[in-house]
Amino acid sequence: MTTMNISLPDEMKAFVDAQVADRRYGNASEYMRDLIRRDLAREQFRAAILAGLESGPAVEWTPAHFKGLRAEIAHAESLNAKAAGALAERKARTASAKTVKAVKKKAT
């Protein structure tokens, strides 16, 4: 972790000290890191809002839209279930073939 020194007027220093005591920060560094994290989050939020505004006109989400989304999800889940079933079947055939091979080898 890098160290940074800052200069504050007496009033600001008193304010920081009060915040550390009142909000149960361990020290002024913890308080400053928290302020910076909050400022970063605020900047990310602003960027997301601007990106949304620049993405074009809003589209109303109707019950039909949600019905379509549910259908897409159900279809994807169906495909995943089929794929999982096929994989399990393939593993079972492979295991069965290995068992037969082992029994034949033991018999000879």
DSSP file (Angstrom, degrees, kcal/mol; ACC not computed):
  #  RESIDUE AA STRUCTURE BP1 BP2  ACC     N-H-->O    O-->H-N    N-H-->O    O-->H-N    TCO  KAPPA ALPHA  PHI   PSI    X-CA   Y-CA   Z-CA
    1    1 A M              0   0    0      0, 0.0     2,-0.2     0, 0.0     0, 0.0   0.000 360.0 360.0 360.0 137.7    0.0    0.0    0.0
    2    2 A T        -     0   0    0      1,-0.0     2,-0.4     2,-0.0     0, 0.0  -0.604 360.0-130.8 -88.6 147.7    1.3    3.4   -0.9
    3    3 A T        -     0   0    0     -2,-0.2     2,-0.4     2,-0.0    -1,-0.0  -0.796  22.0-175.3 -99.4 141.0    1.4    6.3    1.6
    4    4 A M        -     0   0    0     -2,-0.4     2,-0.4     2,-0.0    -2,-0.0  -0.999  11.1-152.3-135.6 132.7    0.0    9.8    0.8
    5    5 A N        -     0   0    0     -2,-0.4     2,-0.3     2,-0.0    -2,-0.0  -0.864  14.4-172.1-104.2 138.4    0.3   12.8    3.0
    6    6 A I        -     0   0    0     -2,-0.4     2,-0.5     2,-0.0    -2,-0.0  -0.942  17.6-135.8-128.6 152.9   -2.4   15.6    2.8
    7    7 A S        -     0   0    0     -2,-0.3    -2,-0.0     6,-0.0     0, 0.0  -0.915  25.3-178.2-107.7 132.5   -2.6   19.0    4.3
    8    8 A L        -     0   0    0     -2,-0.5    -2,-0.0     2,-0.0     2,-0.0  -0.963  30.0-111.6-128.8 145.5   -5.9   20.1    5.9
    9    9 A P     >  -     0   0    0      0, 0.0     4,-2.3     0, 0.0     3,-0.3  -0.343  42.8-103.1 -64.5 159.4   -7.0   23.3    7.5
   10   10 A D  H  > S+     0   0    0      1,-0.2     4,-2.4     2,-0.2     5,-0.2   0.866 121.0  54.8 -55.2 -39.7   -7.7   23.0   11.2
   11   11 A E  H  > S+     0   0    0      1,-0.2     4,-2.0     2,-0.2    -1,-0.2   0.913 110.1  45.7 -63.0 -41.5  -11.5   22.9   10.7
   12   12 A M  H  > S+     0   0    0     -3,-0.3     4,-2.8     2,-0.2    -1,-0.2   0.898 111.3  52.2 -68.6 -39.8  -11.2   20.0    8.3
   13   13 A K  H  X S+     0   0    0     -4,-2.3     4,-2.6     2,-0.2    -2,-0.2   0.908 110.0  49.1 -60.9 -42.5   -8.9   18.1   10.5
   14   14 A A  H  X S+     0   0    0     -4,-2.4     4,-2.3    -5,-0.2    -1,-0.2   0.897 110.9  50.9 -64.0 -39.8  -11.3   18.5   13.4
   15   15 A F  H  X S+     0   0    0     -4,-2.0     4,-2.5     2,-0.2    -2,-0.2   0.935 110.7  48.0 -63.1 -46.4  -14.1   17.3   11.2
   16   16 A V  H  X S+     0   0    0     -4,-2.8     4,-2.5     1,-0.2    -2,-0.2   0.929 111.6  50.4 -60.3 -45.8  -12.1   14.2   10.1
   17   17 A D  H  X S+     0   0    0     -4,-2.6     4,-2.1     1,-0.2    -1,-0.2   0.901 110.7  49.4 -59.8 -41.1  -11.2   13.4   13.7
   18   18 A A  H  X S+     0   0    0     -4,-2.3     4,-3.3     2,-0.2     5,-0.3   0.898 110.7  50.0 -65.4 -40.3  -14.9   13.7   14.7
   19   19 A Q  H  X S+     0   0    0     -4,-2.5     4,-2.6     2,-0.2     6,-0.4   0.901 109.4  51.5 -64.5 -40.6  -16.0   11.4   11.8
   20   20 A V  H  <>S+     0   0    0     -4,-2.5     5,-1.4     1,-0.2     4,-0.4   0.923 116.6  40.1 -61.7 -44.1  -13.4    8.9   12.9
   21   21 A A  H  <5S+     0   0    0     -4,-2.1     3,-0.5    -5,-0.2    -2,-0.2   0.936 120.2  42.8 -71.5 -46.7  -14.6    8.9   16.4
   22   22 A D  H  <5S+     0   0    0     -4,-3.3    -2,-0.2     1,-0.2    -3,-0.2   0.847 119.9  40.5 -71.9 -35.0  -18.4    9.1   15.7
   23   23 A R  T  <5S-     0   0    0     -4,-2.6    -1,-0.2    -5,-0.3    -2,-0.2   0.370 108.7-118.5 -98.7   5.0  -18.4    6.5   12.9
   24   24 A R  T   5 +     0   0    0     -3,-0.5     2,-0.2    -4,-0.4    -3,-0.2   0.847  52.1 162.6  62.4  37.7  -16.0    4.1   14.5
   25   25 A Y      < -     0   0    0     -5,-1.4    -1,-0.2    -6,-0.4     3,-0.1  -0.584  44.1-128.9 -76.4 151.2  -13.3    4.2   11.9
   26   26 A G  S    S-     0   0    0     -2,-0.2     2,-0.3     1,-0.2    -1,-0.1   0.854  79.1 -23.3 -70.8 -33.7  -10.0    2.9   13.2
   27   27 A N  S  > S-     0   0    0      1,-0.0     4,-1.6    -7,-0.0     3,-0.3  -0.952  75.1 -82.6-164.2 177.7   -8.1    6.0   12.0
   28   28 A A  H  > S+     0   0    0     -2,-0.3     4,-2.5     1,-0.2     5,-0.2   0.824 121.6  60.5 -64.1 -32.3   -8.2    8.9    9.5
   29   29 A S  H  > S+     0   0    0      2,-0.2     4,-2.6     1,-0.2    -1,-0.2   0.911 103.6  49.9 -62.4 -42.4   -6.8    6.7    6.8
   30   30 A E  H  > S+     0   0    0     -3,-0.3     4,-2.2     1,-0.2    -1,-0.2   0.913 111.1  49.9 -61.7 -41.6   -9.8    4.3    7.0
   31   31 A Y  H  X S+     0   0    0     -4,-1.6     4,-2.2     2,-0.2    -2,-0.2   0.922 111.7  47.5 -62.7 -44.6  -12.1    7.3    6.8
   32   32 A M  H  X S+     0   0    0     -4,-2.5     4,-2.4     2,-0.2    -2,-0.2   0.903 110.6  51.5 -65.5 -41.2  -10.3    8.7    3.7
   33   33 A R  H  X S+     0   0    0     -4,-2.6     4,-2.6     1,-0.2    -1,-0.2   0.902 109.7  50.9 -61.8 -39.4  -10.3    5.3    2.0
   34   34 A D  H  X S+     0   0    0     -4,-2.2     4,-2.4     2,-0.2    -2,-0.2   0.915 109.4  50.0 -64.2 -42.5  -14.0    5.1    2.6
   35   35 A L  H  X S+     0   0    0     -4,-2.2     4,-2.1     1,-0.2    -2,-0.2   0.910 112.0  48.0 -61.0 -42.3  -14.6    8.5    1.1
   36   36 A I  H  X S+     0   0    0     -4,-2.4     4,-2.6     2,-0.2    -2,-0.2   0.912 110.3  51.4 -67.1 -42.2  -12.6    7.6   -1.9
   37   37 A R  H  X S+     0   0    0     -4,-2.6     4,-2.4     1,-0.2    -2,-0.2   0.924 111.4  48.3 -59.4 -44.1  -14.5    4.3   -2.4
   38   38 A R  H  X S+     0   0    0     -4,-2.4     4,-2.2     1,-0.2    -1,-0.2   0.887 111.1  50.2 -64.1 -38.6  -17.8    6.1   -2.2
   39   39 A D  H  X S+     0   0    0     -4,-2.1     4,-2.3     2,-0.2    -2,-0.2   0.907 110.2  50.0 -67.0 -40.9  -16.6    8.7   -4.7
   40   40 A L  H  X S+     0   0    0     -4,-2.6     4,-2.4     2,-0.2    -2,-0.2   0.921 111.0  49.4 -61.1 -44.3  -15.5    6.0   -7.1
   41   41 A A  H  X S+     0   0    0     -4,-2.4     4,-2.4     1,-0.2    -2,-0.2   0.896 109.9  51.5 -62.5 -39.9  -18.9    4.3   -6.8
   42   42 A R  H  X S+     0   0    0     -4,-2.2     4,-2.4     2,-0.2    -1,-0.2   0.901 110.1  49.1 -63.7 -41.3  -20.6    7.6   -7.4
   43   43 A E  H  X S+     0   0    0     -4,-2.3     4,-2.4     2,-0.2    -2,-0.2   0.903 111.1  49.4 -65.0 -41.3  -18.5    8.1  -10.6
   44   44 A Q  H  X S+     0   0    0     -4,-2.4     4,-2.2     2,-0.2    -2,-0.2   0.895 111.0  50.6 -64.4 -39.3  -19.3    4.6  -11.8
   45   45 A F  H  X S+     0   0    0     -4,-2.4     4,-2.4     2,-0.2    -2,-0.2   0.926 110.3  49.0 -63.8 -45.1  -23.0    5.2  -11.2
   46   46 A R  H  X S+     0   0    0     -4,-2.4     4,-2.6     1,-0.2    -2,-0.2   0.912 110.5  50.9 -60.6 -42.3  -22.9    8.5  -13.1
   47   47 A A  H  X S+     0   0    0     -4,-2.4     4,-2.4     1,-0.2    -1,-0.2   0.891 110.3  49.5 -63.2 -39.3  -21.1    6.7  -16.0
   48   48 A A  H  X S+     0   0    0     -4,-2.2     4,-2.1     2,-0.2    -1,-0.2   0.896 110.9  49.6 -67.1 -39.6  -23.7    4.0  -16.0
   49   49 A I  H  X S+     0   0    0     -4,-2.4     4,-2.4     2,-0.2    -2,-0.2   0.932 112.3  47.6 -63.9 -45.5  -26.5    6.6  -16.1
   50   50 A L  H  X S+     0   0    0     -4,-2.6     4,-2.2     1,-0.2    -2,-0.2   0.902 110.3  51.9 -63.1 -40.8  -24.9    8.5  -18.9
   51   51 A A  H  X S+     0   0    0     -4,-2.4     4,-0.6     1,-0.2    -1,-0.2   0.901 110.4  49.4 -62.3 -39.7  -24.4    5.2  -20.9
   52   52 A G  H >< S+     0   0    0     -4,-2.1     3,-0.7     1,-0.2    -2,-0.2   0.908 110.8  49.1 -64.6 -42.2  -28.0    4.4  -20.4
   53   53 A L  H >< S+     0   0    0     -4,-2.4     3,-0.7     1,-0.2    -2,-0.2   0.859 113.0  47.6 -65.1 -34.9  -29.1    7.9  -21.6
   54   54 A E  H 3< S+     0   0    0     -4,-2.2    -1,-0.2     1,-0.2    -2,-0.2   0.546  91.8  82.0 -83.2  -6.9  -26.9    7.6  -24.6
   55   55 A S  T << S-     0   0    0     -3,-0.7    -1,-0.2    -4,-0.6    -2,-0.1   0.552 103.6-102.4 -78.9  -5.3  -28.1    4.1  -25.5
   56   56 A G    <   -     0   0    0     -3,-0.7    -1,-0.3    -4,-0.2     0, 0.0  -0.605  61.6 -19.3 115.6-176.7  -31.2    5.5  -27.3
   57   57 A P  S    S-     0   0    0      0, 0.0     2,-0.1     0, 0.0    -3,-0.0  -0.285  71.9-103.5 -67.4 150.3  -34.8    5.8  -26.5
   58   58 A A        -     0   0    0      1,-0.0     2,-0.5    -5,-0.0    -5,-0.0  -0.396  28.3-143.8 -71.6 149.2  -36.4    3.7  -23.8
   59   59 A V        -     0   0    0     -2,-0.1     2,-0.2     2,-0.0    -1,-0.0  -0.968  18.1-122.2-117.0 129.2  -38.5    0.7  -24.7
   60   60 A E        -     0   0    0     -2,-0.5     2,-0.8     1,-0.1     5,-0.1  -0.495  18.4-137.2 -71.6 134.1  -41.5   -0.1  -22.6
   61   61 A W        -     0   0    0     -2,-0.2    -1,-0.1     4,-0.1    -2,-0.0  -0.831  29.1-173.5 -94.1 110.4  -41.4   -3.6  -21.2
   62   62 A T     >  -     0   0    0     -2,-0.8     4,-1.9     1,-0.1     3,-0.3  -0.461  41.9 -99.6 -97.2 169.3  -44.9   -5.1  -21.6
   63   63 A P  H  > S+     0   0    0      0, 0.0     4,-2.3     0, 0.0     5,-0.1   0.862 125.5  56.9 -56.4 -34.4  -46.3   -8.3  -20.3
   64   64 A A  H  > S+     0   0    0      2,-0.2     4,-2.3     1,-0.2     5,-0.1   0.886 103.5  53.1 -64.3 -37.8  -45.7   -9.8  -23.8
   65   65 A H  H  > S+     0   0    0     -3,-0.3     4,-2.1     2,-0.2    -1,-0.2   0.936 110.8  45.7 -61.8 -46.6  -42.0   -8.9  -23.5
   66   66 A F  H  X S+     0   0    0     -4,-1.9     4,-2.6     1,-0.2    -2,-0.2   0.870 109.8  55.2 -65.3 -36.4  -41.7  -10.7  -20.2
   67   67 A K  H  X S+     0   0    0     -4,-2.3     4,-2.1     1,-0.2    -1,-0.2   0.916 108.6  48.7 -61.4 -42.6  -43.6  -13.7  -21.6
   68   68 A G  H  X S+     0   0    0     -4,-2.3     4,-2.3     2,-0.2    -2,-0.2   0.896 110.5  50.4 -63.3 -41.0  -41.0  -13.8  -24.4
   69   69 A L  H  X S+     0   0    0     -4,-2.1     4,-2.4     2,-0.2    -2,-0.2   0.917 109.8  50.2 -63.3 -43.0  -38.2  -13.7  -22.0
   70   70 A R  H  X S+     0   0    0     -4,-2.6     4,-2.6     1,-0.2    -1,-0.2   0.893 110.0  51.2 -62.4 -38.7  -39.7  -16.5  -19.9
   71   71 A A  H  X S+     0   0    0     -4,-2.1     4,-2.4     2,-0.2    -2,-0.2   0.911 109.5  49.9 -64.8 -42.0  -40.1  -18.6  -23.1
   72   72 A E  H  X S+     0   0    0     -4,-2.3     4,-2.4     2,-0.2    -2,-0.2   0.912 112.2  47.8 -61.3 -42.7  -36.4  -18.0  -24.0
   73   73 A I  H  X S+     0   0    0     -4,-2.4     4,-2.7     2,-0.2    -2,-0.2   0.923 111.5  49.7 -65.1 -44.5  -35.3  -19.0  -20.5
   74   74 A A  H  X S+     0   0    0     -4,-2.6     4,-2.2     1,-0.2    -2,-0.2   0.902 111.6  49.5 -61.7 -40.6  -37.5  -22.2  -20.6
   75   75 A H  H  X S+     0   0    0     -4,-2.4     4,-2.4     2,-0.2    -1,-0.2   0.926 111.5  48.0 -64.0 -45.2  -36.0  -23.1  -24.0
   76   76 A A  H  X S+     0   0    0     -4,-2.4     4,-2.4     1,-0.2    -2,-0.2   0.904 111.9  49.9 -62.8 -41.5  -32.5  -22.6  -22.8
   77   77 A E  H  X S+     0   0    0     -4,-2.7     4,-2.4     2,-0.2    -1,-0.2   0.881 109.5  52.2 -65.0 -37.1  -33.2  -24.7  -19.7
   78   78 A S  H  X S+     0   0    0     -4,-2.2     4,-2.4     2,-0.2    -2,-0.2   0.925 110.1  47.9 -63.3 -45.1  -34.7  -27.4  -21.9
   79   79 A L  H  X S+     0   0    0     -4,-2.4     4,-2.5     1,-0.2    -2,-0.2   0.909 112.0  49.9 -62.3 -41.6  -31.6  -27.5  -24.1
   80   80 A N  H  X S+     0   0    0     -4,-2.4     4,-2.5     2,-0.2    -2,-0.2   0.898 110.3  50.1 -63.6 -40.6  -29.3  -27.6  -21.0
   81   81 A A  H  X S+     0   0    0     -4,-2.4     4,-2.4     2,-0.2    -2,-0.2   0.911 111.5  48.5 -65.2 -42.0  -31.3  -30.5  -19.5
   82   82 A K  H  X S+     0   0    0     -4,-2.4     4,-2.6     2,-0.2    -2,-0.2   0.921 112.6  48.3 -63.2 -43.2  -31.1  -32.4  -22.8
   83   83 A A  H  X S+     0   0    0     -4,-2.5     4,-2.3     1,-0.2    -2,-0.2   0.905 111.5  49.6 -64.3 -40.6  -27.4  -31.8  -23.0
   84   84 A A  H  X S+     0   0    0     -4,-2.5     4,-2.4     2,-0.2    -1,-0.2   0.900 111.5  49.7 -65.0 -40.0  -26.9  -32.9  -19.4
   85   85 A G  H  X S+     0   0    0     -4,-2.4     4,-2.4     2,-0.2    -2,-0.2   0.910 110.8  48.9 -64.2 -42.9  -29.0  -36.1  -20.0
   86   86 A A  H  X S+     0   0    0     -4,-2.6     4,-2.4     2,-0.2    -2,-0.2   0.896 111.4  50.0 -64.1 -39.8  -26.9  -36.9  -23.1
   87   87 A L  H  X S+     0   0    0     -4,-2.3     4,-2.4     2,-0.2    -2,-0.2   0.916 111.0  48.4 -64.6 -43.2  -23.7  -36.4  -21.2
   88   88 A A  H  X S+     0   0    0     -4,-2.4     4,-2.3     1,-0.2    -2,-0.2   0.906 111.9  50.1 -63.9 -40.6  -24.9  -38.6  -18.4
   89   89 A E  H  X S+     0   0    0     -4,-2.4     4,-2.5     2,-0.2    -2,-0.2   0.914 110.6  49.3 -63.8 -42.7  -25.9  -41.3  -20.9
   90   90 A R  H  X S+     0   0    0     -4,-2.4     4,-2.5     2,-0.2    -2,-0.2   0.904 111.2  49.5 -62.7 -42.1  -22.5  -41.1  -22.6
   91   91 A K  H  X S+     0   0    0     -4,-2.4     4,-2.7     1,-0.2    -1,-0.2   0.899 110.6  50.6 -64.2 -39.7  -20.7  -41.4  -19.3
   92   92 A A  H  X S+     0   0    0     -4,-2.3     4,-2.6     2,-0.2    -2,-0.2   0.918 111.0  48.0 -65.1 -42.7  -22.9  -44.4  -18.4
   93   93 A R  H  X S+     0   0    0     -4,-2.5     4,-2.7     2,-0.2    -2,-0.2   0.913 112.8  49.0 -63.0 -41.9  -22.1  -46.1  -21.7
   94   94 A T  H  X S+     0   0    0     -4,-2.5     4,-2.2     2,-0.2    -2,-0.2   0.922 112.7  47.0 -63.7 -43.9  -18.4  -45.4  -21.3
   95   95 A A  H  X S+     0   0    0     -4,-2.7     4,-2.1     2,-0.2    -2,-0.2   0.903 113.0  49.6 -64.2 -40.8  -18.4  -46.8  -17.7
   96   96 A S  H  X S+     0   0    0     -4,-2.6     4,-2.6     2,-0.2    -2,-0.2   0.912 110.3  50.2 -64.2 -43.0  -20.4  -49.9  -18.9
   97   97 A A  H  X S+     0   0    0     -4,-2.7     4,-2.4     1,-0.2    -1,-0.2   0.889 110.4  50.1 -63.2 -39.2  -17.9  -50.5  -21.7
   98   98 A K  H  X S+     0   0    0     -4,-2.2     4,-2.4     2,-0.2    -1,-0.2   0.890 110.4  50.2 -65.9 -38.8  -15.0  -50.2  -19.3
   99   99 A T  H  X S+     0   0    0     -4,-2.1     4,-2.5     2,-0.2    -2,-0.2   0.928 111.4  47.7 -65.1 -45.2  -16.7  -52.7  -17.0
  100  100 A V  H  X S+     0   0    0     -4,-2.6     4,-2.6     1,-0.2     5,-0.2   0.918 112.6  49.7 -61.1 -43.6  -17.3  -55.2  -19.8
  101  101 A K  H  X S+     0   0    0     -4,-2.4     4,-2.3     1,-0.2    -1,-0.2   0.903 111.3  48.9 -62.5 -41.7  -13.7  -54.8  -21.0
  102  102 A A  H  X S+     0   0    0     -4,-2.4     4,-2.1     2,-0.2    -1,-0.2   0.896 111.6  49.1 -66.7 -39.3  -12.4  -55.4  -17.4
  103  103 A V  H  X S+     0   0    0     -4,-2.5     4,-2.1     2,-0.2    -2,-0.2   0.924 112.0  48.5 -66.8 -43.5  -14.6  -58.5  -17.0
  104  104 A K  H  X S+     0   0    0     -4,-2.6     4,-1.2     1,-0.2    -2,-0.2   0.905 111.7  49.7 -61.2 -41.4  -13.4  -59.9  -20.3
  105  105 A K  H  < S+     0   0    0     -4,-2.3     3,-0.3     1,-0.2    -1,-0.2   0.889 111.3  48.8 -66.0 -38.7   -9.8  -59.2  -19.4
  106  106 A K  H  < S+     0   0    0     -4,-2.1    -1,-0.2     1,-0.2    -2,-0.2   0.856 107.4  55.8 -67.8 -35.7  -10.3  -60.9  -16.1
  107  107 A A  H  <        0   0    0     -4,-2.1    -1,-0.2     1,-0.2    -2,-0.2   0.756 360.0 360.0 -70.0 -25.3  -11.9  -64.0  -17.7
  108  108 A T     <        0   0    0     -4,-1.2    -1,-0.2    -3,-0.3    -2,-0.2   0.459 360.0 360.0 -91.7 360.0   -8.9  -64.6  -20.0
